[in-house]
Amino acid sequence: MSTATGAPTASADTTTSPATTAGPTADGDAATTAATSLRTATATAAPTARGRARGWQLRFALLSLVWGFSFLFIKVGTQGFAPLQVTLGRVAFGALVLLAVLAVKRERLPRSARTWAHLTVAAFFLNALPFSLFAYAELTISSTLAGICNATSPLWGMALSVVALSEDRPTRRRVAGLGLGFLGVLTVLGAWQGFTGTDSTGTVMALGASLCYAIGWIYVRRTLAGVQHSHLSMSSAQLLLATVQLAVVTPLFTTAPTSYPVIPLLAVFALGALGTGLAFLIQYGLVAEIGPTTAQMVTYFIPVIATAAGVALLHEQLSWNTPVGALIVLAGAALTQSRPRPSRPTIPRTGSTTD
């Protein structure tokens, strides 16, 4: 399951459960029974379908909100803790949520040493490194800009997959989307002004975090595509490994907090438990119910929500080129994810003749 969002997690299980529907069957010689069954099905199936539609749409909206607010949580968390400490708390709380669900469902973590080795690399590129880069980036850039930089992940993925994945062939539309997306990045950064007013180091870190997601997913596709484990099992192991990695590194570069301010602490907890743990569970359910293509549309709502949250709650300044550039980035990302429609076979006209 591939995402370019605030909390991507690797999984080799790329299959989704087909949706099943129950409908009445009518005997050919029982017209009355058939009509009754049809009326009963119409009366019961329609509310059920509407309820299911509202259900996934509500979860889709919740996922968009949680991931969109993740950049605000990062900004607030770094006001009380070092960036690496924020990231450590994020993956630790996220891992606790997934491990708790794993225990409730009585599933097991992977046992293969090879799988754990590949997940160690995945945890570094999909969690430990990008989460840390975003936390450091938001010391000097706004949460709004960080959220927009996150939306460039599909662009990086498209650029790298052309080189690393032989099955991803570039098309004119996808190449145009790549160029359009990076034009949007230049618009956000105000390239015509010489990038004045934007911290270049923080911006590069945020863009580098998005690049890490693309590298991590290509690695996962090349190394873990055939592993038979559930999304929950693989992602729990991955976040556990990311927690271990950061638990080793964080004491080397930071000192233990002397105080634990409530608001930053709650922000880190929300970032991990909601933005990393719960968000994964919601996305997994969406992918199984409505398919990965529709579920991945959440990527295009994240920068909008991140921008709204940053401006409304953190009073971040917003110039005209930021939302305009963000729209261009999203349009480019959408083009890079597009696929050509399958050609329909030509059906000869009835009664036509061929020479």
N, C-alpha and C positions, 0 to 999 in steps of 0.2 A: 504494500500500500504506500503510495508515494504522495508526499505532500511537500509543499513549500511554505510551511507555516511556521508559527512560533515554536512548535514542539513536535518535530517529526520523529518517528520511531521506525526502526527497520522491522520488516517481517518478510519471511520467505514465502509465506502462505499467500499466494496471489489469487486464489480462487475465492469466489463469492457464492453464497448459497442462492440458488435460483428461487425466485418468488413462487409460491404455490398458491393457487386459488381453488376454492371449493365451490362447485356449482351443481345444480340439480340435473339429473338425467331423466329424460322422459321416454317412456315406451312409445313406439310408433302407433300402437292401437289403443292408447289411453290418453285421448285428447284432453279430457277433463283434468286428469292428474297432471298432465304437462302444464296446462294453464295455471292450475293452482300452485304448482312448484315455481313457475315463472313469476307469479305475483309475490310469492313468499320470498324468493331470491331477490327480487327488485326492492322489496320493502326492507330487507335486512342487509343486503350487500352494499347498497348505496351509502347508508350511514357509516358502515364499517370502513368503506373506502375513503369517505370524507374524513373520518377520524384518523385513519392511518396517514392520509396526506397532511392533515394538520399536525400530526405527531412528528413526522420527520421535518416538516418546515419549522416547527418550534425548536427542535433540537439543532437544526441547521443554524437558526438565528442565535441560539445559545452558544454554539461553537464559535460563530463569528464574533460574538461579544467577548467571550473568554479570551480568544486569541488576540483580538483587537486591543483589549485592555492589558494584555501581557506586557506591552511596551511601557505603559503607565506604571505597572507594578515594578518593572525593572528600575525605572527612574526613581520611584519612591523608595525602593529597597536600597539603592545605592546612596541615599541620603543618610542612612544609618549604619550601613555595613560596607565593607570592601567589595568590589565587583566579584572576586572569586568566592567570597563568602555568600553572596547573593546566589551565585550559580550553584554552589554546593547545596545550599538549602533548597533550591529549585529542584534539582534532580533527586535529592534525598526524599523530599515530600512526595514528589511524583512517583518514585519507586515504591514508597510505602503504600500508596493508593493501589498501584497495580499488583503488588504482592498480596495485598489483602484480598483483592478480587480473585487473584489466582488461587489463594487458599480456599476461598468460599466455593469456587467452582471445582476444586480438587484437581487442578491441572498441575503439571510438573514443569520445572525449568528444563531447558535442554541439557542433555548429558554428554554429548559428543565434545571432545576437546577441540576438534576442528571448528565446530560451530561457535564455541566460546572464543576461540582465537579470532575468528572473523567478526564476531560481535564486539570484541574489544576495539577493533579498528573502527567499526561502525559507530560505537559509542563515542569515540573521540571526535569523528568528523560530523556526526549528526546531533551530538548533545554537548559534550564537554567543551570543545573548542568554539563552536558558534555561539552557544549561550554565554560563554565568557567574553567573547568579542563584543556581543551586543551590550553586555553589562559595562564593559570598559568604554564602549563608544558613547553610551548615554551619560558619561561623565561630562562630555563636552558638546554633544549634539542633542537636539530635542527628541522626545519620544515619537513625535510626528515624523521626523526625518528617518528615524530608525525603522518605523513601521513601513515607510515607503521603500526603503532599501531592502527590506525583507521581501517585498513583492518582485524583486529582480531575480529571485531564485529560479523561476522557470526559464529566464533568459540564459542564465549561466548553464542550466541543465541542457538546454538546446544546443548551446555552443560546444559544450564538452561531449555530448552524446554523439555528435557528428564524427568526432575523432575516436571515442572510446567504444561506442556501440555500433557494430556493423549493421544492425537491423534498423537503426534510425537514419534514414536517408533524408537529406535536406530537400525541401521543396521551395519553390519560389515564394509561396505564402509564408512559410516558416522563416526563411531567410529575411524576408521583408519585416516580419514581426520582430526578429532579433535586432535589426537595424533601428526599427521604430522604438523598441524598448530602451535601447541605450541612448537614443536621442531624448527620450523622456527623462532619463537619468541626468543628462547634461542640462536639461531644462530645470529640473528640480534644484540642481546645484548652482544655477545661474552662471553657466559657462561664459556667456558674453560679457559678464562683469568681472571675469578673472577669478571666479569662485570666492569673491569677497563676501564676508559675513558668514561663511560656513567653515567650521573646523575641518580641515582636510584629514587629519589623523583619525578623528572619530568617524568621519564618513567612510574612509577606507576600511576601517575596522568593521563597520556595519555591512558594507558591500562584501567584505571578505567573509563575514559570517554567512551571508546568502550563498556565496561561492562554496563554502564548506558543505552546505546541504546538498548541492549538486554533486560534488565529489563523493560524498557519502552514499548517495543513492545509486550512483553508477557502480561503486564498489559493491554495494549490497546486491544489485542485480547480477553482477558478474560472479559473485562468490556464494550467495545464499539462496539462489533461485530454486534449487531442488530440495531444500531442507523441509522435512515434514513436521513442522511445529506450528501451533496456532499463533496468530498475531499477539495475543496476550502473553503467551509464554516467551516469545522472542523479545518483545518490547520490555517485559519485566526484567529479563536478563540484561538487556542493553542498558536500561536506566540504572540497574544495580552496578554494572561495570563502570558507567559514567560517574556514579557516586564514589566508587572506590578510587578512580583516577583523580577526581577532584579532592578527595579526602587526603590523598598523598601529597598533592601539589599545593593546596591552599595554605597549610601551616608553613611552607617554605617561603612564601611570598607575602604573608600577612601575619599580623599579630592578633591574638584572641581578643574579641570585643570586650571592652570594659563595662559596657552597658548594653541593654537590649531595648531600644525605644519601641513602643508598642506599634505605632503606625508602620514603620519600615518592616518590623517583624511580621505583622499581618500581611503586608504586601508580598513578602517572600513566601509566606505560607500559601497565599492565594495563587501566586505564580507557579508554585510547585503542585499543590494539591488540585487546583482547578485548571490552570493553564497548561500543565504537563500531564498529570494523571487522569483527571476526569475528562479532559478534552480528548485524549486518546480513545477512551472508552466510547465517547459520543461519536467520534469519527469512524471508529471501527463499525459501530452499529449502522451508521449512515451508508458506508461503503457496501455492507452486506444487504441493505434494504433498497437503496436507490442506485447503486453502482458507483464506481470510482470517478467517472467523468463528472457526474452531477455533484458528488461530494466534494470534489476538488475545486468547485466554483467558490468555495469559502475563501480561497486565496485572494479573490478579487474584492472581498468585503473587508478584509483585515486592515489595509491601509486607510480606508475610509473611517472605520471605527477608531483606529489609533489616532488619526488626525482630529476627529471630533473630541475624543477623550483628552488629548493633550491640550487642545485649545480651551475647552470648557472647564476642565478641572485643574490643569496645571498652568493655565493662562499663557501658553506658549504662543509666540508671534507667528503669524502665517502671512507670507507675501503671496502675490498672485501666481508666481511661477511654481510654487509648491503643489497646489492642487492641480494646476494645468499639467505639469510634468508627471504627476502621479497618474492622471488619466491616460497620458500617452504611454507610460510604462505598462499599465494594465492592458491597454489595447494591444501593445506589442506582445505581452505575455500570452494573451488569448490567442493571437495568431500563431505563436510558436507551438501551442498545444493543439491546434486544429489538425484534423486529418482529412484527406480527400474522401469524398463520398464514393462508396463502391458503385461501379458502373452497372447499370441494369442490362440484362441480356435483351437483345432485340427479339421481339416476338413477331413472326410473320403475320401479316393480315390474313383473315379468313378469306379463302377463295383466290388468293394471289397465286400466281404461277411464276416459275423461274425458267429461264432459257437454258 
